[in-house]
Amino acid sequence: MLDKQYAIKVKHLLREYVDIRLKAASGSTLDTAMAGSVEIHDHLWALVSAAAKDRPIQTPH
């Protein structure tokens, strides 16, 4: 659903986000992992928001 310029970045960030969350679940420093995942979460929302503004969904009339 995302243009290529956004899809590549989002895919990379999602992988990084999952890795951080898995490390947190496996006993890594929880505060550090959570801070990293919040940062990525914010970045993901910024990217998909920008993508939505670039190509809004057209509703049938």
N, C-alpha and C positions, 0 to 999 in steps of 0.2 A: 503494500500500500504506500510505501514511502519512495520518493525519488532516490536514485542511486546515491546522490551526494549525502543524503541523510541516512539511508539504509546501512551503509558501510560503517558509519560512526556509531549508530545505534547498536548494531550487531556487536561491535567491539566493546562498547560500554556494558551491554547486557552480559557478555561473557565475564568481564572484569567484576561486575556486580555480583554475579553468582559465585565466582571464586571467593570474593571477600566474605559473602554470607556463609559459604561452606566452611571457611577458615574460622569464622566466629563460632559456628555451631560445633566445631571440633576442638574448641578450647583455646583458640588464639585469644589475644588480648581483645576482649569484647568492645571496649571503648574505642580502640583504634579501628577495629573492623566496622563498627557502626558508623563512625565518623566518615570513613571512606565510602561506605555504601550510601550514606545520605548525600554526600557530594556527587556521586555518580547518579543517584536518583534525580537530583536537581538538574544535572546536566542533560540527562535523558529527556526530562520534561521540556527543557529549553529547546532541544533539538526537534522534538515532535511538534511542539507549538509553532516553531518557525516553519516546519514542513507544512503544517496545516494552513498557515497564513499564505504560504507560497502557492498552495494548490487546495483551495477550499472544496469541500464536497458539494457537488451540484445536486440539488433536489429536483425531481421531476415536477413540472407545473401542470 
